[in-house]
Amino acid sequence: MSEDLAAATLALVDIASVSRDEVAILAHVQAVLAPHAHLRLVDDGDAVRLYLLASRRADAPLVVLAGHVDTVPIGGGRYPAQREGDAIVGRGTADMKGGLAVMLALAADPPASDLDLGFLFFGREELPITESALVPLFERCPELRETTLAIVMEPTANAIEVGCNGNLNALVTVRGTAAHTARPWLGDNAIHAAIEALASVADLPVRDVEVGGLTYREVVSVTSLHGGIAQNVVPDLATAHVNFRYAPSRTPDEAETRLRDLLGHHRVELQILGNAPPGPAITTNPLVVRLRDAGSLDIGPKQAWTPVAEFGLAGIDAVNFGPGDPRYAHADDERIEVGALGRSRDLLRAFLAAKE
C-alpha cells in the first residue's frame, strides 16, 4: 500500500521549508525517527540530520540514502499540499519531499540486508554550492566518507540517472556613455553593446556530449538583462546574468574558459558568481548494477545539477534515483503520483534485501 507514503508526503509538504528555513522540517524528521532504537543520530549539525544503523558491520558496504529537505520559494506553487485523485500537488512534492517520505519509511522499517544503511537529510540544496550544508559535513564526519554508494533521491521518475551537469553562473557587465535619446550619437548605448556581445550565446545551439555512452546536453542561457535609468536617456551600463550547464567531460576551469571564449567581446567584463562542478557518471559500481537489476531499471544522464557532484568531490560514488518526475520540479503545478511513491519504496527494498 502507498497510502502511508501519501500521508507522509502531505505532512512533509505542509511544513514550509524554503532554503535557509529548514529548522521545522528537520525537527519533524527527528521526531519521526527518534523512537527507533535501530538508528543512531550521527550528526545534527548545521542543516543536517545523518542517521546510521546503531550496529555497524565492518564487512558490510555502506549505502546512504540522501535527500534535501529544502524547496525553492513557494511562488505560484500550492501550499499547503492537496490530494488530487492519485496525485499529491504542492511545492516540493516532486523535488523532493516524496523522496523524503520514502526515506523515512525505509529508515523506520529497513529490510534485512547484507548492506549497512544510512539516511542523510540536509538543507540548502537549492542554493549556490557556496552555501552547501554537505561540504562541511564531509569534512567533519569520517563515518560518512566510508560510504560505498550514495543514492540521492532527486526526481528521476524511478529511473537511475547518473552524473550531473556542472552549473556555472556569471555576471556580464557592459559600460557605455549616457546621452539624451534625441542625440544618441553623443553617447554610447551599453544595452546595444550588450546585445551584440550576448549574440554569441543567444545563437549557440544545444551541444550534445557523450560521456560513458550517455548523452549530456550543454546549454548556455542569458537569464536576465538589466540597464537604463529613464526612457529618454541612452544607458551607460547594462548587466546580464548568464547560466552555463556543462557536461561532466569538462572541469570547472575548462567551463569558465569556454564561457570567456564565447563572451570574448572587447566590451565585456565577466565576473564568475558561482561554479558548481559536474558529477561523475558512475555506472560500474557493483551496487549501481545491483540497483539496476532490482527493477530492470533504465540508466540515463542527469540533465541538471544535483548533490551527486558534492559526493563526487568527497570521493564517494553516487547516483540519482527518486520517485518524483523531473518535469514537475519547481513547477507551479508540482506534483507526485502516489503509485510512484510505492514503486520507489518497493524497488529500494528489493535492492537492499539480503542476498543469499
Residue pairs with C-beta under 8 A, 6 or more apart in sequence:
1 342
2 338
2 339
2 341
2 342
2 345
3 338
4 105
5 98
5 101
5 102
5 105
5 338
5 341
5 342
5 345
6 83
6 88
6 338
6 341
8 101
8 104
8 105
9 81
9 88
9 93
9 97
9 98
9 100
9 101
9 336
9 341
10 80
10 81
10 83
10 88
10 90
11 28
12 25
12 28
12 92
12 97
12 100
12 101
13 79
13 80
13 81
13 88
13 90
13 91
13 92
13 93
13 97
14 79
14 80
14 81
14 90
15 24
15 25
15 28
16 24
16 74
16 79
17 24
17 25
17 69
17 70
17 71
17 92
17 123
18 70
18 71
18 72
18 73
18 74
19 70
19 71
19 72
19 123
19 124
19 125
19 126
19 127
20 70
20 123
20 124
20 127
20 131
21 70
22 47
22 69
22 70
22 123
22 124
25 69
25 70
26 44
26 47
26 48
26 49
26 69
26 121
26 123
29 49
29 69
29 100
29 104
29 121
30 41
30 44
30 49
32 104
32 108
33 39
33 41
33 49
33 51
33 104
33 107
33 108
33 119
34 41
36 107
36 108
37 54
38 53
38 54
38 55
38 110
39 51
39 52
39 53
39 54
39 107
39 119
40 51
40 52
40 53
40 54
41 49
41 50
41 51
42 50
42 51
42 52
42 118
42 141
42 143
42 144
43 49
43 50
43 137
43 140
43 141
43 144
44 50
45 136
45 137
45 140
46 133
46 136
47 122
47 123
47 124
47 133
48 120
48 121
48 122
48 123
48 133
48 134
48 137
49 120
49 121
49 122
50 118
50 119
50 120
50 121
50 137
50 141
50 144
51 107
51 118
51 119
51 120
52 62
52 116
52 117
52 118
52 119
52 143
53 110
53 116
53 117
53 118
56 62
56 116
57 116
60 114
60 115
60 116
61 115
61 116
61 148
61 149
61 287
62 115
62 116
62 117
62 118
62 146
62 147
62 148
63 115
63 116
63 117
63 118
63 147
63 148
63 149
63 150
63 151
63 287
63 352
64 117
64 118
64 119
64 120
64 144
64 147
64 149
64 150
64 151
65 103
65 106
65 107
65 117
65 118
65 119
65 120
65 150
65 151
65 153
65 348
66 119
66 120
66 121
66 122
66 150
66 151
66 152
66 153
66 307
66 311
66 318
67 96
67 99
67 100
67 103
67 120
67 121
67 122
67 152
67 153
67 322
68 96
68 121
68 122
68 123
68 124
68 125
68 126
68 307
69 97
69 100
69 121
69 122
69 123
70 123
70 124
70 125
70 126
70 127
71 91
71 92
71 95
71 97
71 126
72 91
72 95
72 126
72 330
74 91
75 91
75 332
76 332
77 90
77 91
77 331
77 332
77 333
77 334
78 89
78 90
78 91
78 332
78 333
78 334
79 90
79 91
80 90
81 88
81 89
81 90
81 91
81 93
82 88
82 89
82 90
83 89
84 335
86 337
86 338
86 339
87 335
87 336
87 337
87 338
88 98
88 335
88 336
88 338
89 333
89 334
89 335
90 334
90 335
91 334
92 334
93 324
93 328
93 334
93 335
93 336
94 155
94 324
94 325
94 326
94 328
94 329
94 334
94 335
94 336
95 154
95 155
95 324
95 328
95 329
95 330
95 334
96 153
96 154
96 155
96 322
96 324
98 322
98 323
98 324
98 336
98 340
98 341
98 344
99 153
99 154
99 155
99 322
99 323
99 324
99 344
100 121
100 153
101 341
102 153
102 322
102 323
102 341
102 344
102 345
102 348
103 119
103 121
103 153
105 345
106 117
106 119
106 345
106 348
106 349
106 352
107 117
107 119
110 117
110 352
111 349
111 352
111 353
111 354
112 353
112 354
113 352
113 353
113 354
114 354
114 355
115 287
115 352
117 352
118 144
118 147
120 144
120 150
122 133
122 134
122 137
122 307
123 133
124 131
124 132
124 133
125 132
125 133
125 134
125 307
128 169
128 273
128 274
128 276
129 135
129 274
129 276
129 309
129 310
130 274
132 310
134 307
134 310
134 311
135 310
135 313
137 144
138 144
138 145
138 310
138 313
138 314
138 316
144 314
144 316
145 314
145 315
145 316
147 311
147 316
147 317
148 285
148 287
148 317
149 282
149 285
149 287
149 288
149 291
149 317
149 318
149 319
150 308
150 311
150 316
150 317
150 318
150 319
151 291
151 318
151 319
151 320
151 321
151 348
152 306
152 307
152 308
152 311
152 318
152 319
152 320
152 321
152 322
153 320
153 321
153 322
153 323
154 161
154 302
154 304
154 306
154 307
154 320
154 321
154 322
154 324
155 322
155 323
155 324
155 325
155 326
155 328
155 329
156 302
156 320
156 321
156 322
156 324
156 326
157 323
157 324
157 325
157 326
157 340
158 295
158 297
158 321
158 322
158 323
158 340
158 343
158 344
158 347
159 297
159 298
159 299
159 300
159 321
160 288
160 291
160 292
160 297
160 298
160 299
160 300
160 319
160 320
160 321
161 299
161 300
161 301
161 302
161 319
161 320
161 321
162 212
162 214
162 281
162 282
162 283
162 288
162 299
162 300
162 301
162 302
162 308
162 319
162 320
163 211
163 214
163 216
163 248
163 278
163 279
163 280
163 281
163 282
163 301
163 302
163 308
164 248
164 278
164 279
164 302
164 304
164 305
164 306
164 308
164 309
164 320
165 216
165 217
165 218
165 245
165 246
165 247
165 248
165 278
165 302
165 303
165 304
165 305
166 244
166 245
166 246
166 247
166 248
166 250
166 252
166 255
166 275
166 276
166 277
166 278
166 305
166 309
167 243
167 244
167 245
167 274
167 275
167 276
167 305
168 243
168 244
168 245
168 246
168 252
168 255
168 256
168 259
168 272
168 274
168 275
168 276
169 241
169 242
169 243
169 244
169 272
169 273
169 274
169 275
170 241
170 242
170 244
170 259
170 270
170 271
170 272
170 273
171 239
171 240
171 241
171 242
171 270
171 271
171 273
172 194
172 197
172 198
172 239
172 240
172 241
172 242
172 263
172 268
172 269
172 270
173 237
173 238
173 239
173 268
173 269
173 270
173 271
174 190
174 191
174 193
174 194
174 197
174 237
174 238
174 239
174 267
174 268
174 269
175 190
175 236
175 237
175 267
175 269
176 187
176 188
176 189
176 190
176 191
176 193
176 234
176 235
176 236
176 237
176 238
177 187
177 188
177 234
177 236
178 187
178 233
178 234
178 235
178 236
179 185
179 186
179 187
179 188
179 233
179 234
180 186
180 187
180 232
180 233
180 234
181 231
181 232
181 233
181 234
182 232
184 234
187 234
187 236
188 234
188 236
189 234
189 235
190 227
190 235
190 236
190 237
190 238
191 225
191 227
191 228
191 235
191 238
193 238
193 265
193 267
194 225
194 227
194 238
194 239
194 240
194 267
196 265
197 263
197 265
197 267
197 268
198 222
198 225
198 240
198 242
198 263
200 262
200 263
200 265
201 220
201 221
201 222
201 242
201 262
201 263
202 222
204 220
204 262
206 217
206 218
206 219
207 217
207 218
207 219
207 247
208 215
208 216
208 217
208 218
209 215
209 216
209 217
209 218
209 247
209 249
210 216
211 247
211 248
211 249
211 281
211 301
212 281
212 283
214 281
214 299
214 300
214 301
215 301
216 247
216 248
216 249
216 301
216 303
217 245
217 247
217 303
218 244
218 245
218 246
218 247
219 244
219 245
220 242
220 243
220 244
220 245
220 259
220 262
221 242
221 243
222 240
222 241
222 242
223 241
223 242
223 243
224 240
224 241
225 238
225 239
225 240
226 238
226 239
226 240
227 235
227 237
227 238
227 239
228 235
228 238
229 235
241 273
242 259
242 263
244 255
244 258
244 259
245 303
245 304
245 305
246 255
246 258
246 278
247 278
248 278
248 279
248 280
248 281
250 258
250 278
251 277
252 275
252 277
255 275
256 272
256 275
259 270
260 270
263 270
276 305
276 309
277 309
277 312
277 313
278 305
278 309
279 302
279 305
279 306
279 308
279 309
279 311
279 312
279 318
280 308
280 312
280 317
281 301
282 288
282 308
282 317
282 318
282 319
283 299
285 317
287 317
288 299
288 317
288 319
290 351
291 297
291 319
291 321
291 347
291 351
292 299
294 347
294 348
294 350
294 351
295 347
295 350
295 351
297 321
297 347
302 308
302 320
303 326
304 326
306 320
307 318
308 318
308 319
308 320
311 317
311 318
312 318
321 344
321 348
322 344
323 336
323 337
323 340
323 341
323 343
323 344
324 336
324 340
325 336
325 337
325 340
328 334
328 335
328 336
